[in-house]
Every structure is written in structure tokens, then in C-alpha cells.
Amino acid sequence: MLAWRVNKPAPISKQPLVLGEREDPRPVTGELLIRVNVCGICRTDLHLAEGDLPPRSAGVVPGHEAVGTVLESGSSSSRFAVGQRVGVAWLGGTCGTCAYCRRGKENLCLAPTFTGWDRDGGYADMMTANEDFVYPVPPGFTDEQAAPLLCSGIIGYRALKRSALPHGGRLGIYGFGGSAHITAQIAIGQGASVYVMTRSAEAQALARSLGAAYVGGTFDRPPVPLDSAILFAPAGDLVPVALRSLDRGGTLAIAGIHLTDIPSLNYGKDLFYERQIRSVTANTRADGAELLALAAEMTLTPTTTLYDFMRADQALDDLANDRITGAAVLKIR
């Protein structure tokens, strides 16, 4: 098969992704062999390529928003049929036995595996996946539309839950890329008012088109106190900015897997009056199932930019330099 891999992390300008032939994967018991049609491009892939997330295996294939069709099952019986369209997301496996797994908090598992980090992902012709962590794709979405839902959508949905947004409340969103523009649609669809702070003029225009109540620059203060906020940009210096925009009792959820250092906080200005910060760590399978069902019910419309498979390195470079509005998707075939 043909696949992109990360041999040695480096700044994306130095093209750390390498394209080449690899031996076709074979599914073991409990796995599916999937022919990949498209794979969404996530900022986590950029963090992996540049070394913010050190690769956990040599020459790992990135990609954890893969949509494709089942070619083969490694088990004699499977809940998926050959030819069925499926999606593979970031959470690739859990131990199932630790205290967190037993409590239904498998996103905090002590021995998880992640697609495109621990095991090869979707920047390839084919991939294998643990079938217990594979999702059926709702029929109302094209492959290109479905791909961003599998991480950008799922993580954004979990971040929205972690933000403790009250019904009809005011939600601030910092950064407006692949995950944020899907999350905004969910929040607005559920009756919230959304206030977007982002530096890209194109992203600001997208936020307005989706119905944001306010759109401003990254460091601008929204015109009203916020009940909740989500930080999607991987910039720690925005944490105090977002906290100071919260009303009393407000919650800030930080959605990224990587964040630059947070500057010193002033207790009185930033945290007093029961403001709080919450991180977002991966997702559970229940989060994924809920998000996909909600996406079909609400008819979410991801904004995507399609890249030919041979241009994966260019797509990541565009992501790093804010040249993508919405979500980027690799077309494998």
C-alpha cells in the first residue's frame, strides 16, 4: 500500500512526512481491514509531524478521521459487513479493566491506544482498526463531510459538554478551525448565542455565515460576559484572556491535546467568583456515537477543503499557516 509516515519529526516547512510503499496490513482477531477513501486532517497530525507529540512508533502513519469501506474482518463474526462504510477516530483502543474504564471514563484509560499515534492511521490506502472503536457513518453525509466529524466533531462536542454551557447561554469560542466551526453549529442549533474570537479574516467570515452573535479578533473582549468558553487555538496566552471574558461561575474548556505554556494567572481577575478551567482529554465511544447521531439529526454542514492524497504535506503546511478555512480532508481515492 501507499502511505505517508513520520520518520523524524521536524518543522512542517522541512517536510517531515515521507511518502512510500508499505506492506499491506492484515487484520488480527477483533480488527477490520479498511480501504480508506478519505481522511480528515487534524491539528494533532501537525503536532505529531513537528514533534509536539513524540511519535510512539517508528514511521507511524498519521490520520484519525478516516472514512472508508470494510474489506475484511479478522473475526469469524463482526457487527460490520464487507463493503460497509465506516469511520475510524482518534481513540483506537482501551484496556477495559482500569478503574477509569470500569467507571465509563475510558477517555482517561491508563493504557489507551490512539489512531495515527500508537497505531497506523488513515494517511494510507488501507488501515486496520479495532472494530469495537469503529463507527458506522450516517448515510446523509458524503465521505468528505463525514471525515471531520470523527475528531473535530467528536472532540468539539465533548468540549462543549465540558464547558457546562447553560441552556440558551452565551458561549465564547477562541480559534475557529475544523473543530470550532462544527461546535458552533451544534451550540447555535441548541439555542446558544456564540461569540467567536479568531485572527483569520476567512474564519471570521465563516463564523458570521454560521450565525455567530459576535465575531472579533483573537484578543478582543466580547460585548457581554460569557457563561462558558472553549479554547480551540493551541495558545496558552489566550487562557487568561478567555477567563477574563467569563461571567461569574463561568467555565473555560481547553480542547486541544497540546497547548503552549499558560502565563501566570491573577487570582482576583482571572479565577475568583468561581470561574474554572477544564481540560478535555480524548473522548469516549459514547461521545462519538452521540455526536454522529446529533450531526445527522441537526444536519451539520462541515466546511471542507479537499486535498489530493499526494499533497498531504502541503495540507499540513497550509494548516500550520492558517491557510485553511474549516477543515481539510485528504482524498485517498
C-alpha positions as CSV (number, residue, x, y, z in Angstrom):
1,M,0.0,0.0,0.0
2,L,1.0,3.6,-0.4
3,A,1.2,5.6,2.9
4,W,2.6,8.8,4.4
5,R,4.7,8.3,7.5
6,V,6.6,10.4,10.1
7,N,10.2,9.2,10.2
8,K,11.7,12.1,12.1
9,P,9.6,15.0,13.4
10,A,10.6,18.4,12.2
11,P,9.1,21.8,11.4
12,I,6.5,21.2,8.7
13,S,8.4,23.5,6.4
14,K,11.1,20.8,6.3
15,Q,8.6,18.2,5.1
16,P,8.8,15.6,7.9
17,L,6.1,13.4,6.2
18,V,7.6,10.8,3.8
19,L,5.6,9.0,1.1
20,G,6.3,5.4,0.2
21,E,5.2,1.9,-0.2
22,R,4.5,-0.3,2.8
23,E,3.4,-3.9,3.2
24,D,-0.4,-4.2,3.1
25,P,-1.8,-4.6,6.7
26,R,-3.6,-7.7,7.8
27,P,-6.4,-7.7,10.4
28,V,-6.0,-9.8,13.5
29,T,-8.9,-11.1,15.6
30,G,-11.2,-8.2,16.6
31,E,-9.9,-5.9,13.8
32,L,-11.2,-4.7,10.5
33,L,-9.2,-4.1,7.3
34,I,-10.5,-0.9,5.8
35,R,-9.9,0.6,2.3
36,V,-9.6,4.3,3.1
37,N,-11.5,6.7,0.9
38,V,-10.7,10.0,2.7
39,C,-9.0,11.1,5.9
40,G,-9.5,14.4,7.6
41,I,-6.5,16.5,8.6
42,C,-6.4,17.4,12.2
43,R,-4.0,19.8,14.1
44,T,-3.0,16.8,16.1
45,D,-1.4,15.4,12.9
46,L,0.6,18.6,12.7
47,H,1.7,18.3,16.4
48,L,2.8,14.7,15.6
49,A,4.7,15.7,12.4
50,E,6.5,18.5,14.2
51,G,7.3,16.6,17.4
52,D,5.0,18.3,19.9
53,L,3.6,14.8,20.3
54,P,6.6,12.5,20.0
55,P,5.7,9.5,17.7
56,R,5.2,6.4,19.7
57,S,6.3,4.0,17.0
58,A,8.9,4.4,14.2
59,G,7.4,5.5,10.9
60,V,3.9,5.8,12.2
61,V,1.2,6.7,9.6
62,P,-0.8,9.8,10.8
63,G,-4.5,10.3,10.4
64,H,-7.5,9.7,12.7
65,E,-10.5,10.9,10.8
66,A,-10.7,8.1,8.2
67,V,-13.7,7.1,6.2
68,G,-13.7,4.0,4.1
69,T,-15.2,0.6,3.4
70,V,-14.7,-2.7,5.1
71,L,-12.6,-5.1,3.1
72,E,-12.2,-7.9,5.6
73,S,-12.8,-8.9,9.2
74,G,-10.2,-10.7,11.4
75,S,-13.0,-12.4,13.3
76,S,-15.5,-15.1,12.2
77,S,-18.4,-12.8,13.1
78,S,-18.5,-9.0,13.0
79,R,-21.1,-6.3,13.5
80,F,-19.8,-4.8,10.2
81,A,-20.4,-6.2,6.8
82,V,-17.8,-6.3,4.0
83,G,-18.4,-3.2,1.9
84,Q,-20.0,-1.2,4.7
85,R,-18.9,2.4,5.1
86,V,-17.2,3.1,8.4
87,G,-15.3,5.8,10.2
88,V,-12.2,5.5,12.4
89,A,-11.5,8.1,15.0
90,W,-8.7,9.1,17.5
91,L,-9.5,6.7,20.3
92,G,-8.2,3.4,18.9
93,G,-8.4,1.1,22.0
94,T,-8.6,1.0,25.8
95,C,-7.6,-1.6,28.3
96,G,-11.2,-2.1,29.5
97,T,-10.0,-3.1,33.0
98,C,-8.6,0.0,34.8
99,A,-10.7,2.0,37.2
100,Y,-11.5,4.7,34.6
101,C,-12.7,2.2,32.0
102,R,-14.8,0.5,34.6
103,R,-16.4,3.8,35.6
104,G,-17.3,4.6,32.0
105,K,-14.5,7.2,31.7
106,E,-12.4,5.3,29.0
107,N,-11.0,8.6,27.7
108,L,-8.9,8.6,30.9
109,C,-7.8,4.9,30.4
110,L,-4.3,4.1,31.8
111,A,-3.3,2.2,28.7
112,P,-5.1,3.6,25.7
113,T,-4.0,3.4,22.1
114,F,-4.7,6.2,19.6
115,T,-5.1,6.1,15.8
116,G,-2.3,7.7,13.9
117,W,-0.1,7.9,17.0
118,D,0.2,4.5,18.5
119,R,-1.1,2.6,15.5
120,D,-1.1,3.5,11.8
121,G,-3.8,5.8,10.7
122,G,-5.6,7.0,7.6
123,Y,-3.0,8.7,5.5
124,A,-2.8,5.5,3.5
125,D,-4.6,3.3,1.0
126,M,-5.6,0.8,3.7
127,M,-5.6,0.6,7.5
128,T,-6.7,-1.8,10.3
129,A,-8.7,-0.8,13.3
130,N,-10.2,-2.4,16.4
131,E,-13.8,-2.9,15.3
132,D,-15.0,-2.1,18.8
133,F,-13.8,1.5,18.2
134,V,-15.1,1.9,14.6
135,Y,-18.3,3.8,13.8
136,P,-20.9,3.3,11.1
137,V,-21.1,6.5,9.1
138,P,-24.5,8.2,8.9
139,P,-25.9,8.0,5.3
140,G,-26.7,11.7,5.0
141,F,-23.0,12.7,4.7
142,T,-20.6,12.3,1.9
143,D,-17.2,10.9,2.8
144,E,-15.7,14.4,2.7
145,Q,-18.3,15.8,5.0
146,A,-18.1,12.8,7.4
147,A,-14.4,12.8,7.9
148,P,-14.1,16.0,10.1
149,L,-16.9,14.7,12.4
150,L,-14.7,11.8,13.5
151,C,-12.4,14.0,15.5
152,S,-13.1,17.7,15.1
153,G,-16.8,17.0,15.7
154,I,-16.3,14.5,18.5
155,I,-13.8,16.5,20.4
156,G,-15.7,19.7,19.9
157,Y,-18.8,18.0,21.2
158,R,-17.0,16.8,24.3
159,A,-15.5,20.2,24.8
160,L,-19.0,21.7,24.6
161,K,-20.2,19.3,27.3
162,R,-17.1,20.1,29.5
163,S,-17.8,23.9,29.1
164,A,-21.0,23.4,31.2
165,L,-22.9,25.8,28.9
166,P,-26.4,26.5,30.3
167,H,-29.4,26.2,28.0
168,G,-29.7,29.4,25.9
169,G,-26.4,30.6,27.3
170,R,-23.5,32.7,25.8
171,L,-20.6,30.6,24.5
172,G,-17.2,32.1,23.6
173,I,-15.1,30.3,21.0
174,Y,-11.3,31.1,20.7
175,G,-9.9,29.9,17.4
176,F,-12.2,28.9,14.6
177,G,-10.9,26.0,12.7
178,G,-12.2,22.5,11.9
179,S,-13.5,21.6,15.3
180,A,-14.7,25.1,16.3
181,H,-16.9,25.6,13.3
182,I,-18.7,22.3,13.9
183,T,-19.1,23.0,17.6
184,A,-20.6,26.5,16.8
185,Q,-23.2,24.9,14.7
186,I,-24.2,22.5,17.5
187,A,-24.3,25.2,20.1
188,I,-26.4,27.6,17.9
189,G,-28.7,24.7,17.0
190,Q,-29.3,24.1,20.7
191,G,-30.2,27.7,21.3
192,A,-27.0,29.2,22.5
193,S,-25.5,32.6,21.4
194,V,-22.0,32.1,20.1
195,Y,-19.2,34.7,20.3
196,V,-16.2,34.0,18.1
197,M,-12.7,35.4,18.6
198,T,-10.2,34.5,15.9
199,R,-7.5,36.2,13.8
200,S,-8.3,34.9,10.3
201,A,-10.5,37.1,8.2
202,E,-11.7,34.0,6.3
203,A,-12.6,32.2,9.6
204,Q,-14.4,35.4,10.8
205,A,-16.5,35.4,7.7
206,L,-17.3,31.7,8.1
207,A,-18.4,32.4,11.8
208,R,-20.7,35.2,10.6
209,S,-22.2,32.9,7.9
210,L,-23.0,30.3,10.5
211,G,-24.9,32.7,12.7
212,A,-22.4,33.9,15.4
213,A,-23.8,36.7,17.5
214,Y,-20.4,38.4,17.6
215,V,-17.1,38.0,15.7
216,G,-13.9,39.7,16.8
217,G,-10.2,39.4,16.8
218,T,-8.3,36.8,18.9
219,F,-7.7,39.2,21.9
220,D,-10.9,41.2,21.6
221,R,-13.3,41.2,24.5
222,P,-16.8,40.1,23.6
223,P,-19.5,42.7,24.3
224,V,-21.2,40.7,27.0
225,P,-19.9,38.4,29.8
226,L,-19.8,34.7,28.7
227,D,-21.4,31.8,30.5
228,S,-18.8,29.4,29.0
229,A,-15.9,29.4,26.6
230,I,-13.9,26.9,24.6
231,L,-10.3,27.4,23.7
232,F,-9.5,25.6,20.4
233,A,-6.3,27.6,19.5
234,P,-3.2,25.8,21.0
235,A,-2.1,29.1,22.6
236,G,-1.7,29.2,26.3
237,D,-1.6,33.0,26.4
238,L,-5.3,33.0,25.5
239,V,-6.2,31.3,28.7
240,P,-6.3,34.5,30.9
241,V,-7.9,36.3,28.0
242,A,-10.8,33.8,27.9
243,L,-11.1,33.6,31.7
244,R,-11.5,37.4,31.9
245,S,-14.3,37.2,29.4
246,L,-16.3,34.8,31.6
247,D,-19.2,35.9,33.8
248,R,-19.2,34.8,37.5
249,G,-19.4,31.0,37.7
250,G,-18.3,30.6,34.1
251,T,-16.3,27.7,32.8
252,L,-13.4,27.6,30.2
253,A,-12.8,24.2,28.5
254,I,-9.5,23.7,26.7
255,A,-10.0,21.4,23.8
256,G,-6.5,20.8,22.4
257,I,-4.2,17.9,23.1
258,H,-1.2,20.3,23.0
259,L,-1.1,23.9,24.5
260,T,1.8,26.3,24.8
261,D,2.6,27.4,28.3
262,I,-0.1,29.3,30.2
263,P,1.2,32.6,31.7
264,S,0.7,33.5,35.3
265,L,-2.9,34.0,36.3
266,N,-4.1,36.7,38.6
267,Y,-6.4,35.1,41.1
268,G,-8.7,38.1,41.5
269,K,-9.0,39.0,37.9
270,D,-8.9,35.5,36.3
271,L,-10.3,32.9,38.7
272,F,-12.3,34.5,41.5
273,Y,-16.1,34.4,41.6
274,E,-15.9,30.6,40.9
275,R,-14.6,30.8,37.3
276,Q,-13.0,27.5,36.4
277,I,-10.8,25.8,33.8
278,R,-11.3,22.3,32.5
279,S,-9.2,20.3,30.1
280,V,-10.6,17.9,27.5
281,T,-8.8,14.5,27.3
282,A,-9.7,12.4,24.2
283,N,-13.2,11.1,24.1
284,T,-15.3,8.1,24.9
285,R,-17.0,5.9,22.3
286,A,-20.3,7.2,23.7
287,D,-19.3,10.7,22.8
288,G,-18.6,9.6,19.2
289,A,-22.0,7.8,18.9
290,E,-23.8,10.8,20.4
291,L,-22.1,13.3,18.1
292,L,-22.8,11.3,14.9
293,A,-26.4,10.8,15.8
294,L,-26.7,14.6,16.6
295,A,-24.9,15.5,13.4
296,A,-27.5,13.5,11.4
297,E,-30.4,15.0,13.3
298,M,-29.2,18.6,13.0
299,T,-27.8,18.2,9.5
300,L,-24.5,19.7,10.4
301,T,-22.6,21.1,7.4
302,P,-18.8,20.9,7.8
303,T,-16.9,23.4,5.6
304,T,-14.1,21.5,3.9
305,T,-11.1,21.9,1.6
306,L,-10.2,18.8,-0.3
307,Y,-6.6,17.9,-1.0
308,D,-5.3,15.2,-3.3
309,F,-3.6,12.4,-1.4
310,M,-0.2,13.3,-2.9
311,R,-0.4,16.7,-1.2
312,A,-0.7,15.7,2.4
313,D,2.5,17.6,3.3
314,Q,1.1,20.8,1.6
315,A,-2.2,20.4,3.5
316,L,-0.3,20.3,6.9
317,D,1.7,23.3,5.8
318,D,-1.4,25.2,5.0
319,L,-2.9,24.2,8.3
320,A,0.2,25.4,10.2
321,N,0.0,28.8,8.4
322,D,-3.8,29.4,8.8
323,R,-4.5,29.0,5.1
324,I,-7.4,26.6,5.7
325,T,-10.9,27.7,6.5
326,G,-13.0,25.0,8.2
327,A,-11.5,21.5,7.9
328,A,-9.0,20.0,5.4
329,V,-9.6,16.5,4.0
330,L,-7.3,14.2,2.1
331,K,-8.9,12.3,-0.8
332,I,-7.2,8.9,-1.0
333,R,-9.3,7.6,-3.9
